[in-house]
Amino acid sequence: MNRIIASPPPINPVTVQTRRPRWSVMIPVYNAANFLPQTLAAVLLQDLGADQMQIEVVDDASTDANIEAMVHELGGGRISYYRQPVNVGSLRNFETCLNRSHGYLIHLLHADDLVQAGYYQKMDTLFECFPEAAAAFCRYTHIDERGNTILHQQPEASEDGILTNWLLRLGERLRIQCCTITVKREVYEALGGFWGVTYGEDWEMWMRIASRYPMAYTPETLAAYRMHFQSISGQAYNSAQNMRDLQWVINTTQEYLPQAARQQVRKKALKFYAHFALRLAHRLWNTSHNRKGALAQVREALRMHQDLSLYWQILKLYTKMLLNYP
């Protein structure tokens, strides 16, 4: 099985004859047993009932714990569980999540992220107020391994509504995390699933949607995105594969943009993520003295963009490494 999917995989229409729920909360998990209980508890606090909300954990053959037993214990029979026969990788696991969903609205909630009180009610309100929207999302916070807030994401708009000039803004950087966004299932059926890379694949997906449909937004903070080095994203930092994947996304999504805007949007995106790579390099060194990962991030940053500010950050990093500080 090819773990890196070469084109958007098909998401098949629902064929069940019974009444469909409005919601499918699909929770992909791989070796995230430390975080999964919090994630499930946050969803169950907003449970709309089995007739309105499918809740299912899709386990990519985790080895860190008995995820099935954990789901049954925490969910009390309310949460469905499916385990991949073998580890298939994140892209295939997302594909399985989408194809196993049977609600009209899909929330793909990673097992280490959180929703806050009122998320599902607010998304429902957005779709009711803006029925033309293919997807709806909210503002969010970044949290660390222990759940401490690292930073608050800047709002994309001051009030609820359909975002304007959104495709160009989204093309400059990833402004949406999976935990924040709900997508109509019919949209996934029309466009296919996640593909191409395992870091930034969601950015490509949101760009694909935004290039064809309106997207609704609320500035209310109703989700938390967890940043930690044990995640799939974190594992890509050592080799700077994350930065190469982002460059693939930037280049691939050029075709979604108006011809006249492509060069400018690409330039802004490369500059933003070159500086992002330097911030990651400093964090890798400051938290674990990970010289290999930090240097890999620097090398990739310089391939993407160069300016005086970037050189200054590199000089500060190299000085800390030379002095073995902090």
Residue frames as qw, qx, qy, qz and C-alpha x, y, z in Angstrom:
[[0.000, 0.886, 0.463, 0.000, 0.00, 0.00, 0.00],
 [0.380, 0.416, -0.022, 0.826, 1.27, 3.45, -0.93],
 [0.323, -0.593, -0.532, 0.511, 1.08, 5.55, 2.24],
 [0.020, -0.464, 0.071, 0.883, 1.63, 8.82, 0.35],
 [0.519, 0.580, 0.625, -0.061, -1.43, 9.11, -1.86],
 [0.386, -0.035, 0.426, 0.818, -0.65, 10.47, -5.34],
 [0.178, -0.323, -0.390, -0.843, -4.05, 12.09, -5.99],
 [0.446, -0.187, 0.375, -0.791, -7.12, 12.97, -3.91],
 [0.006, 0.081, 0.997, 0.000, -8.73, 9.65, -2.88],
 [0.377, -0.376, -0.504, -0.680, -12.44, 9.24, -3.61],
 [0.210, 0.030, 0.691, -0.692, -14.89, 9.73, -0.76],
 [0.133, -0.263, -0.873, -0.387, -17.88, 7.58, -1.54],
 [0.449, -0.356, -0.093, -0.814, -21.47, 8.77, -1.06],
 [0.353, -0.111, 0.774, -0.513, -23.35, 7.36, 1.92],
 [0.423, -0.027, -0.752, -0.504, -25.45, 4.36, 0.89],
 [0.018, -0.194, -0.877, 0.440, -27.12, 3.47, 4.20],
 [0.211, -0.488, -0.632, -0.564, -30.88, 3.52, 4.00],
 [0.409, -0.640, -0.572, 0.309, -31.49, 4.41, 7.64],
 [0.043, -0.983, -0.130, -0.121, -31.80, 7.97, 8.92],
 [0.648, 0.311, -0.239, 0.653, -28.46, 9.74, 8.85],
 [0.416, -0.692, -0.297, 0.511, -27.17, 11.86, 11.74],
 [0.224, 0.974, 0.010, 0.027, -26.39, 15.49, 11.12],
 [0.108, -0.853, 0.510, -0.035, -22.86, 15.14, 12.55],
 [0.956, 0.043, -0.196, 0.215, -19.92, 12.77, 12.16],
 [0.239, -0.869, 0.426, -0.076, -17.14, 13.45, 14.64],
 [0.949, 0.215, -0.173, 0.153, -14.32, 11.28, 13.32],
 [0.389, -0.843, 0.372, -0.018, -11.24, 10.96, 15.54],
 [0.826, 0.392, -0.365, 0.175, -8.11, 9.50, 13.88],
 [0.546, -0.757, 0.349, -0.084, -5.56, 8.25, 16.40],
 [0.859, 0.268, -0.355, 0.255, -2.09, 6.79, 16.34],
 [0.658, -0.103, -0.429, 0.610, -0.11, 6.43, 19.57],
 [0.059, -0.478, 0.084, -0.873, -1.82, 9.34, 21.28],
 [0.555, -0.460, -0.693, 0.027, -3.16, 7.54, 24.35],
 [0.338, -0.240, -0.414, 0.810, -1.91, 10.32, 26.64],
 [0.125, 0.110, -0.048, -0.985, -4.18, 12.85, 24.95],
 [0.277, -0.249, -0.775, -0.510, -7.15, 10.84, 23.70],
 [0.234, -0.520, -0.766, 0.298, -9.13, 10.82, 27.01],
 [0.031, -0.480, -0.177, 0.859, -9.21, 14.64, 27.07],
 [0.165, 0.105, -0.545, -0.815, -10.26, 14.78, 23.43],
 [0.291, -0.337, -0.860, -0.251, -13.09, 12.28, 23.90],
 [0.191, -0.526, -0.630, 0.538, -14.29, 13.93, 27.11],
 [0.038, 0.354, -0.046, -0.933, -14.50, 17.30, 25.37],
 [0.290, -0.064, -0.675, -0.676, -16.67, 15.81, 22.60],
 [0.312, -0.388, -0.866, 0.037, -18.91, 13.86, 24.97],
 [0.075, -0.417, -0.437, 0.793, -19.68, 17.05, 26.91],
 [0.319, 0.371, -0.152, -0.859, -21.32, 18.31, 23.72],
 [0.115, 0.097, 0.962, 0.229, -22.90, 15.00, 22.64],
 [0.444, 0.077, -0.120, -0.885, -26.11, 15.61, 20.73],
 [0.772, 0.065, 0.507, -0.376, -27.23, 11.98, 20.96],
 [0.482, -0.104, 0.795, 0.353, -26.72, 9.01, 18.67],
 [0.478, 0.655, 0.582, 0.055, -29.50, 10.06, 16.32],
 [0.199, 0.978, 0.023, -0.065, -27.80, 13.42, 15.70],
 [0.026, 0.847, -0.532, -0.002, -24.09, 12.69, 16.13],
 [0.961, 0.112, -0.191, 0.165, -21.86, 9.82, 15.08],
 [0.227, -0.841, 0.487, -0.066, -18.71, 9.71, 17.24],
 [0.990, 0.109, -0.009, 0.091, -16.04, 7.26, 16.10],
 [0.327, -0.747, 0.532, 0.228, -12.36, 6.66, 16.84],
 [0.880, 0.460, -0.116, 0.012, -10.36, 5.30, 13.89],
 [0.596, -0.668, 0.418, 0.156, -7.17, 3.72, 15.22],
 [0.613, 0.670, -0.412, -0.074, -4.18, 3.37, 12.89],
 [0.906, -0.008, -0.378, 0.189, -2.92, 0.23, 14.70],
 [0.178, -0.829, 0.354, -0.394, -1.62, 2.07, 17.77],
 [0.760, 0.066, -0.588, 0.269, 0.98, 0.31, 19.91],
 [0.093, 0.405, -0.475, 0.776, 1.12, 2.59, 22.96],
 [0.377, -0.007, 0.632, -0.677, -2.08, 1.36, 24.65],
 [0.139, 0.365, 0.911, 0.135, -5.23, -0.70, 24.18],
 [0.143, 0.010, -0.115, -0.983, -7.15, 2.07, 22.45],
 [0.464, -0.312, -0.676, -0.480, -10.27, -0.07, 22.01],
 [0.488, -0.447, -0.677, 0.321, -10.53, -0.71, 25.75],
 [0.181, -0.223, -0.212, 0.934, -9.92, 2.98, 26.45],
 [0.261, -0.130, -0.380, -0.878, -12.68, 4.04, 24.05],
 [0.531, -0.402, -0.704, -0.248, -15.18, 1.58, 25.52],
 [0.445, -0.394, -0.573, 0.564, -14.34, 2.59, 29.08],
 [0.093, -0.222, -0.096, 0.966, -14.50, 6.33, 28.45],
 [0.299, -0.044, -0.430, -0.851, -17.40, 6.24, 26.03],
 [0.438, 0.091, 0.711, -0.543, -19.59, 3.76, 27.84],
 [0.459, 0.357, 0.801, 0.142, -20.71, 2.34, 24.49],
 [0.285, 0.846, 0.225, -0.391, -21.47, 5.76, 23.02],
 [0.127, 0.768, -0.481, -0.403, -18.28, 5.97, 20.89],
 [0.952, 0.303, 0.034, -0.036, -17.71, 3.58, 17.98],
 [0.379, -0.670, 0.576, 0.274, -14.26, 2.10, 17.40],
 [0.887, 0.462, -0.007, 0.008, -12.51, 0.89, 14.27],
 [0.495, -0.639, 0.493, 0.322, -8.92, -0.39, 14.09],
 [0.553, 0.648, -0.446, -0.273, -6.88, -0.59, 10.91],
 [0.997, -0.028, -0.052, 0.045, -5.60, -4.16, 10.29],
 [0.733, -0.022, -0.028, 0.679, -2.10, -2.68, 9.87],
 [0.169, -0.702, -0.060, 0.689, -0.60, 0.77, 10.25],
 [0.549, 0.603, 0.482, 0.320, -1.54, 2.61, 7.05],
 [0.342, 0.055, 0.048, 0.937, -0.26, 6.12, 7.77],
 [0.104, 0.426, 0.395, -0.807, -2.10, 9.34, 8.44],
 [0.322, 0.231, -0.377, -0.837, -3.38, 9.99, 4.91],
 [0.404, -0.120, -0.855, -0.301, -4.97, 6.55, 4.57],
 [0.170, -0.357, -0.786, 0.475, -6.38, 6.83, 8.06],
 [0.210, 0.350, 0.125, -0.904, -8.01, 10.16, 7.21],
 [0.394, 0.090, -0.641, -0.653, -9.44, 8.54, 4.08],
 [0.319, -0.249, -0.912, 0.064, -10.90, 5.77, 6.21],
 [0.002, 0.367, 0.526, -0.767, -12.39, 8.34, 8.60],
 [0.321, 0.283, -0.158, -0.890, -14.12, 10.19, 5.79],
 [0.459, 0.023, -0.746, -0.482, -15.45, 7.06, 4.12],
 [0.296, -0.276, -0.880, 0.247, -16.73, 5.61, 7.40],
 [0.130, 0.229, 0.338, -0.904, -18.57, 8.84, 8.25],
 [0.045, 0.453, 0.812, 0.366, -22.27, 9.01, 7.46],
 [0.034, -0.726, -0.416, 0.546, -23.33, 12.39, 8.82],
 [0.412, 0.842, 0.273, 0.216, -24.00, 15.45, 6.71],
 [0.011, 0.928, -0.298, 0.221, -21.31, 17.46, 8.52],
 [0.905, -0.007, -0.277, 0.322, -17.84, 16.04, 9.24],
 [0.237, -0.898, 0.335, -0.157, -15.54, 17.17, 12.01],
 [0.861, 0.209, -0.359, 0.292, -12.14, 15.47, 11.64],
 [0.397, -0.851, 0.226, -0.257, -10.75, 15.89, 15.15],
 [0.570, 0.414, -0.651, 0.284, -7.19, 14.71, 15.76],
 [0.757, -0.422, -0.495, 0.066, -6.76, 12.69, 18.94],
 [0.539, -0.202, -0.327, 0.750, -4.44, 15.23, 20.57],
 [0.023, -0.276, -0.105, -0.955, -6.58, 18.32, 19.90],
 [0.005, -0.402, -0.749, 0.526, -9.59, 19.70, 21.77],
 [0.108, -0.578, -0.445, -0.676, -12.94, 21.32, 21.16],
 [0.020, -0.024, -0.522, 0.852, -14.33, 23.76, 23.67],
 [0.199, 0.505, 0.752, -0.373, -17.88, 24.16, 24.94],
 [0.358, 0.720, 0.208, -0.557, -20.27, 25.40, 22.29],
 [0.136, -0.361, 0.677, 0.627, -18.27, 24.32, 19.23],
 [0.158, 0.256, 0.898, 0.321, -20.91, 22.11, 17.59],
 [0.119, 0.771, 0.554, -0.290, -23.78, 24.46, 18.36],
 [0.005, -0.743, 0.158, 0.650, -21.85, 27.36, 16.86],
 [0.133, -0.183, 0.778, 0.586, -20.96, 25.46, 13.69],
 [0.172, 0.519, 0.835, 0.064, -24.61, 24.50, 13.28],
 [0.071, 0.830, 0.288, -0.472, -25.56, 28.17, 13.61],
 [0.082, -0.552, 0.457, 0.693, -23.02, 29.19, 10.97],
 [0.133, 0.088, 0.875, 0.456, -24.35, 26.66, 8.46],
 [0.116, 0.685, 0.707, -0.132, -27.92, 27.76, 9.16],
 [0.014, 0.835, 0.086, -0.543, -27.07, 31.44, 8.72],
 [0.181, 0.675, -0.518, -0.494, -24.82, 30.87, 5.70],
 [0.877, 0.126, 0.441, -0.143, -26.18, 27.81, 3.84],
 [0.669, 0.716, -0.200, -0.019, -23.94, 28.53, 0.85],
 [0.162, -0.739, 0.648, -0.086, -20.83, 27.74, 2.93],
 [0.814, 0.205, -0.540, -0.059, -19.06, 24.46, 2.20],
 [0.667, -0.121, -0.549, 0.489, -17.22, 24.59, 5.51],
 [0.294, -0.876, -0.018, -0.382, -17.22, 26.58, 8.73],
 [0.720, -0.004, -0.448, 0.529, -14.44, 27.15, 11.24],
 [0.413, -0.896, -0.159, -0.034, -13.51, 29.09, 14.36],
 [0.099, 0.799, -0.483, 0.345, -10.63, 30.86, 16.04],
 [0.925, -0.212, -0.299, 0.099, -8.37, 28.67, 18.19],
 [0.344, -0.840, 0.417, -0.044, -5.54, 28.58, 20.71],
 [0.660, 0.395, -0.619, 0.157, -2.22, 26.74, 20.54],
 [0.716, -0.613, 0.239, -0.233, -1.55, 24.50, 23.54],
 [0.166, 0.579, -0.796, 0.055, 1.45, 22.44, 24.63],
 [0.465, 0.021, -0.885, -0.007, 1.75, 18.83, 25.82],
 [0.147, -0.223, -0.768, 0.582, 0.32, 19.73, 29.24],
 [0.006, 0.735, 0.662, 0.144, -2.55, 21.79, 27.87],
 [0.239, -0.640, -0.132, 0.719, -0.99, 25.16, 28.68],
 [0.461, 0.851, 0.250, -0.012, -1.86, 27.92, 26.24],
 [0.627, -0.082, 0.228, 0.741, 1.10, 28.96, 24.08],
 [0.007, 0.175, -0.164, -0.971, -0.64, 31.63, 22.03],
 [0.462, 0.568, 0.548, -0.404, -4.01, 32.76, 20.72],
 [0.425, 0.292, 0.601, 0.611, -4.56, 32.69, 16.97],
 [0.083, 0.250, -0.014, -0.965, -5.35, 36.11, 15.54],
 [0.529, 0.507, 0.588, -0.344, -8.97, 36.43, 14.38],
 [0.359, 0.169, 0.646, 0.653, -9.66, 36.32, 10.63],
 [0.132, -0.555, -0.404, -0.715, -12.69, 38.62, 10.94],
 [0.096, -0.199, 0.477, -0.850, -14.35, 40.65, 13.66],
 [0.638, 0.073, 0.378, -0.667, -17.76, 38.97, 13.36],
 [0.610, 0.145, 0.779, 0.024, -19.45, 35.83, 12.05],
 [0.541, 0.691, -0.003, -0.480, -19.81, 35.59, 8.30],
 [0.875, 0.381, 0.174, 0.243, -18.52, 34.43, 4.94],
 [0.487, -0.567, 0.235, 0.622, -14.85, 35.39, 4.60],
 [0.523, 0.845, 0.048, -0.100, -13.99, 37.75, 1.76],
 [0.371, 0.783, -0.496, 0.061, -10.81, 37.56, -0.34],
 [0.788, -0.469, 0.370, -0.145, -10.21, 34.38, 1.60],
 [0.950, 0.246, 0.058, 0.185, -8.43, 32.24, -1.01],
 [0.454, 0.711, -0.272, 0.463, -5.57, 34.72, -1.40],
 [0.366, -0.712, 0.420, -0.428, -5.17, 35.11, 2.36],
 [0.924, -0.220, 0.293, -0.109, -5.22, 31.37, 2.90],
 [0.845, 0.471, -0.095, 0.237, -2.64, 30.92, 0.15],
 [0.147, 0.802, -0.406, 0.412, -0.11, 32.94, 2.15],
 [0.001, -0.332, 0.839, -0.430, -0.11, 30.61, 5.16],
 [0.420, -0.328, -0.842, -0.081, -2.08, 27.86, 6.88],
 [0.224, -0.307, 0.239, -0.893, -4.74, 29.69, 8.88],
 [0.818, -0.209, -0.072, -0.531, -6.99, 26.71, 9.73],
 [0.070, -0.311, 0.932, -0.172, -6.36, 23.64, 11.90],
 [0.372, -0.177, -0.854, -0.319, -8.42, 20.46, 11.59],
 [0.182, -0.363, -0.780, 0.476, -9.85, 20.82, 15.09],
 [0.111, 0.363, 0.186, -0.906, -11.46, 24.12, 14.10],
 [0.353, 0.254, -0.428, -0.792, -13.20, 23.22, 10.85],
 [0.576, 0.259, 0.738, -0.237, -16.35, 21.34, 9.93],
 [0.141, 0.279, -0.615, -0.724, -16.89, 20.40, 6.27],
 [0.791, 0.216, 0.136, -0.556, -20.06, 19.26, 4.53],
 [0.678, -0.125, 0.710, 0.144, -19.67, 15.63, 3.55],
 [0.672, 0.658, 0.339, 0.012, -20.91, 16.36, 0.04],
 [0.158, 0.926, -0.326, -0.102, -17.88, 18.63, -0.43],
 [0.404, -0.475, 0.772, 0.123, -15.44, 15.81, 0.37],
 [0.716, 0.308, 0.626, 0.007, -17.47, 13.61, -2.00],
 [0.514, 0.851, 0.099, -0.047, -17.02, 16.21, -4.75],
 [0.158, 0.895, -0.414, 0.051, -13.35, 17.02, -4.17],
 [0.830, 0.143, -0.487, 0.230, -11.85, 13.85, -2.68],
 [0.715, -0.668, -0.136, 0.154, -9.75, 13.49, 0.44],
 [0.260, -0.878, 0.360, 0.178, -6.28, 14.38, 1.69],
 [0.918, 0.304, 0.089, 0.239, -3.22, 13.52, -0.39],
 [0.471, 0.806, -0.169, 0.316, 0.35, 14.31, -1.41],
 [0.277, 0.458, -0.583, 0.612, 2.21, 14.95, 1.85],
 [0.584, -0.475, -0.644, 0.136, 1.84, 14.20, 5.56],
 [0.292, -0.502, -0.281, 0.764, 2.65, 17.73, 6.78],
 [0.126, 0.368, -0.144, -0.910, 0.49, 20.50, 5.41],
 [0.015, 0.237, 0.887, 0.396, -1.93, 18.15, 3.65],
 [0.011, 0.697, 0.649, -0.303, -4.76, 19.95, 5.43],
 [0.016, -0.601, 0.101, 0.793, -3.60, 23.30, 4.00],
 [0.035, 0.084, -0.744, -0.662, -3.91, 21.89, 0.49],
 [0.035, -0.470, -0.881, -0.046, -7.37, 20.56, 1.34],
 [0.009, -0.732, -0.414, 0.540, -8.63, 23.90, 2.68],
 [0.007, 0.461, -0.373, -0.805, -7.20, 25.67, -0.38],
 [0.007, -0.138, -0.876, -0.462, -8.98, 23.21, -2.67],
 [0.030, -0.651, -0.739, 0.168, -12.26, 23.90, -0.89],
 [0.062, -0.711, -0.158, 0.682, -11.75, 27.68, -0.79],
 [0.084, -0.242, 0.563, 0.786, -11.01, 27.78, -4.51],
 [0.155, -0.261, -0.813, -0.497, -14.51, 26.49, -5.27],
 [0.390, -0.657, -0.633, -0.124, -16.80, 27.33, -2.36],
 [0.195, -0.745, 0.180, -0.612, -17.47, 30.04, 0.26],
 [0.577, -0.125, -0.697, 0.407, -16.26, 29.36, 3.81],
 [0.402, -0.807, -0.176, -0.396, -17.91, 30.66, 7.00],
 [0.504, 0.184, -0.532, 0.654, -16.07, 31.78, 10.11],
 [0.467, -0.839, -0.226, -0.165, -16.60, 32.84, 13.71],
 [0.253, 0.654, -0.477, 0.530, -14.01, 34.76, 15.76],
 [0.748, -0.538, 0.209, -0.328, -15.12, 32.86, 18.87],
 [0.160, 0.511, -0.838, 0.104, -12.31, 30.67, 20.23],
 [0.862, -0.116, 0.142, -0.473, -13.81, 27.19, 20.34],
 [0.974, 0.143, -0.135, 0.115, -10.91, 24.77, 19.71],
 [0.365, -0.802, 0.458, 0.117, -7.34, 24.10, 20.83],
 [0.822, 0.486, -0.289, 0.067, -4.54, 22.83, 18.59],
 [0.747, -0.604, 0.238, 0.144, -1.83, 20.93, 20.47],
 [0.502, 0.749, -0.418, 0.109, 1.79, 21.50, 19.47],
 [0.689, -0.554, 0.467, -0.015, 4.24, 18.81, 20.59],
 [0.149, 0.616, -0.720, -0.283, 7.26, 17.01, 19.19],
 [0.394, -0.047, 0.915, -0.064, 5.71, 13.53, 19.59],
 [0.636, 0.550, 0.313, -0.442, 3.04, 14.27, 16.98],
 [0.761, 0.394, 0.396, 0.331, 3.31, 13.35, 13.30],
 [0.253, 0.940, -0.005, 0.228, 4.08, 16.99, 12.64],
 [0.414, -0.830, 0.373, 0.012, 6.75, 17.06, 15.32],
 [0.833, -0.144, 0.471, 0.252, 8.46, 13.96, 13.94],
 [0.651, 0.645, 0.230, 0.328, 9.02, 15.76, 10.63],
 [0.102, -0.986, 0.126, 0.026, 11.07, 18.51, 12.26],
 [0.688, -0.495, 0.417, 0.329, 14.35, 16.57, 12.62],
 [0.588, 0.116, 0.570, 0.561, 14.86, 16.21, 8.88],
 [0.147, 0.425, -0.058, -0.892, 12.99, 19.41, 7.93],
 [0.105, 0.278, 0.875, 0.383, 10.62, 17.22, 5.92],
 [0.074, 0.730, 0.567, -0.374, 7.92, 19.53, 7.22],
 [0.041, 0.695, -0.148, -0.703, 9.41, 22.43, 5.25],
 [0.040, -0.152, 0.796, 0.585, 9.78, 20.38, 2.08],
 [0.094, 0.493, 0.864, 0.019, 6.17, 19.29, 2.41],
 [0.078, 0.773, 0.320, -0.542, 5.05, 22.90, 2.83],
 [0.012, 0.489, -0.472, -0.733, 6.92, 23.87, -0.32],
 [0.073, 0.183, 0.915, 0.353, 5.05, 21.09, -2.13],
 [0.078, 0.693, 0.671, -0.253, 1.76, 22.55, -0.88],
 [0.018, 0.709, -0.035, -0.704, 2.75, 26.08, -1.90],
 [0.010, 0.294, -0.688, -0.664, 3.63, 24.91, -5.41],
 [0.064, 0.307, 0.935, 0.167, 0.65, 22.57, -5.78],
 [0.068, 0.720, 0.600, -0.343, -1.92, 25.14, -4.70],
 [0.082, -0.348, 0.273, 0.893, -0.69, 27.70, -7.20],
 [0.065, -0.200, -0.771, -0.601, -3.20, 26.30, -9.69],
 [0.143, -0.647, -0.733, 0.153, -6.05, 27.11, -7.30],
 [0.162, -0.637, -0.155, 0.737, -5.16, 30.81, -7.37],
 [0.478, 0.857, 0.145, -0.126, -5.95, 33.46, -10.00],
 [0.795, 0.343, 0.036, 0.499, -3.07, 33.63, -12.45],
 [0.175, 0.803, -0.095, 0.562, -2.31, 37.28, -11.67],
 [0.522, -0.753, 0.227, -0.331, -1.93, 36.60, -7.93],
 [0.978, -0.062, -0.169, 0.109, 0.17, 33.45, -7.99],
 [0.611, 0.397, -0.330, 0.601, 3.67, 34.92, -7.91],
 [0.153, -0.596, 0.292, -0.732, 2.93, 37.35, -5.10],
 [0.833, -0.408, 0.055, -0.370, 1.12, 34.79, -2.95],
 [0.937, 0.076, -0.235, 0.245, 3.91, 32.25, -3.44],
 [0.382, 0.509, -0.355, 0.684, 6.55, 34.79, -2.46],
 [0.425, -0.567, 0.253, -0.658, 4.68, 35.71, 0.72],
 [0.950, -0.243, -0.056, -0.189, 4.16, 32.06, 1.64],
 [0.824, 0.229, -0.311, 0.416, 7.83, 31.16, 1.18],
 [0.121, 0.554, -0.364, 0.739, 8.92, 34.14, 3.27],
 [0.659, -0.502, 0.141, -0.543, 6.47, 33.33, 6.06],
 [0.982, -0.176, -0.042, -0.047, 7.55, 29.69, 6.29],
 [0.622, 0.428, -0.387, 0.530, 11.26, 30.48, 6.06],
 [0.137, -0.529, 0.411, -0.730, 10.86, 32.55, 9.23],
 [0.863, -0.307, 0.039, -0.400, 8.61, 29.84, 10.70],
 [0.908, 0.149, -0.326, 0.218, 11.45, 27.34, 10.11],
 [0.312, 0.470, -0.462, 0.684, 13.83, 29.60, 12.06],
 [0.531, -0.473, 0.267, -0.651, 11.39, 29.80, 14.95],
 [0.977, -0.112, -0.108, -0.147, 11.21, 26.02, 14.95],
 [0.701, 0.364, -0.427, 0.441, 15.01, 25.79, 14.84],
 [0.065, -0.516, 0.452, -0.725, 15.28, 27.98, 17.95],
 [0.774, -0.332, 0.150, -0.519, 12.59, 25.93, 19.69],
 [0.952, 0.097, -0.283, 0.058, 14.33, 22.64, 18.85],
 [0.497, 0.385, -0.490, 0.603, 17.56, 23.97, 20.31],
 [0.251, -0.488, 0.346, -0.761, 16.03, 25.67, 23.34],
 [0.826, -0.274, 0.093, -0.484, 13.89, 22.71, 24.41],
 [0.976, -0.117, 0.184, 0.016, 16.17, 19.75, 23.67],
 [0.215, -0.701, 0.555, 0.393, 19.48, 20.96, 22.18],
 [0.791, 0.328, 0.509, 0.086, 18.50, 19.17, 19.00],
 [0.148, -0.605, 0.404, 0.670, 21.34, 20.39, 16.80],
 [0.263, 0.083, 0.834, 0.478, 20.53, 18.12, 13.86],
 [0.155, 0.705, 0.691, 0.037, 16.91, 19.24, 13.67],
 [0.063, -0.859, -0.106, 0.496, 17.74, 22.91, 14.17],
 [0.195, -0.459, 0.549, 0.671, 20.36, 22.91, 11.40],
 [0.252, 0.309, 0.842, 0.363, 18.02, 21.06, 9.04],
 [0.102, 0.839, 0.504, -0.176, 15.40, 23.77, 9.58],
 [0.136, -0.757, 0.192, 0.610, 17.98, 26.48, 8.87],
 [0.268, -0.153, 0.734, 0.604, 19.10, 24.87, 5.61],
 [0.192, 0.535, 0.786, 0.244, 15.52, 24.57, 4.37],
 [0.013, -0.862, -0.303, 0.405, 14.68, 28.11, 5.41],
 [0.164, -0.602, 0.380, 0.682, 17.53, 29.48, 3.29],
 [0.239, 0.137, 0.818, 0.505, 16.24, 27.56, 0.28],
 [0.088, 0.713, 0.695, 0.014, 12.87, 29.24, 0.64],
 [0.036, 0.952, 0.152, 0.263, 13.75, 32.86, 1.34],
 [0.643, -0.118, -0.223, 0.723, 16.61, 35.11, 2.43],
 [0.012, -0.879, -0.100, -0.467, 16.61, 38.51, 4.11],
 [0.175, 0.541, -0.523, 0.635, 18.54, 40.37, 6.82],
 [0.639, -0.414, 0.287, -0.581, 16.09, 39.44, 9.55],
 [0.988, 0.013, -0.126, -0.089, 16.49, 35.75, 8.70],
 [0.638, 0.430, -0.444, 0.460, 20.29, 36.03, 8.77],
 [0.172, -0.563, 0.439, -0.679, 20.09, 37.74, 12.16],
 [0.853, -0.281, 0.165, -0.408, 18.01, 34.90, 13.60],
 [0.932, 0.208, -0.255, 0.153, 20.46, 32.36, 12.19],
 [0.333, 0.556, -0.480, 0.592, 23.39, 34.24, 13.76],
 [0.489, -0.496, 0.379, -0.609, 21.67, 34.24, 17.15],
 [0.975, -0.087, 0.007, -0.206, 20.98, 30.51, 16.86],
 [0.800, 0.360, -0.347, 0.331, 24.54, 29.65, 15.87],
 [0.029, 0.605, -0.479, 0.635, 25.86, 31.76, 18.74],
 [0.735, -0.387, 0.288, -0.476, 23.70, 29.86, 21.22],
 [0.987, 0.107, -0.118, 0.007, 24.92, 26.58, 19.77],
 [0.543, 0.540, -0.431, 0.476, 28.55, 27.65, 19.95],
 [0.137, -0.494, 0.519, -0.684, 28.16, 28.68, 23.59],
 [0.360, -0.200, -0.910, 0.046, 25.95, 25.65, 24.34],
 [0.128, 0.189, 0.457, -0.860, 23.29, 28.04, 25.64],
 [0.460, -0.607, 0.340, -0.551, 20.76, 27.92, 27.16]]
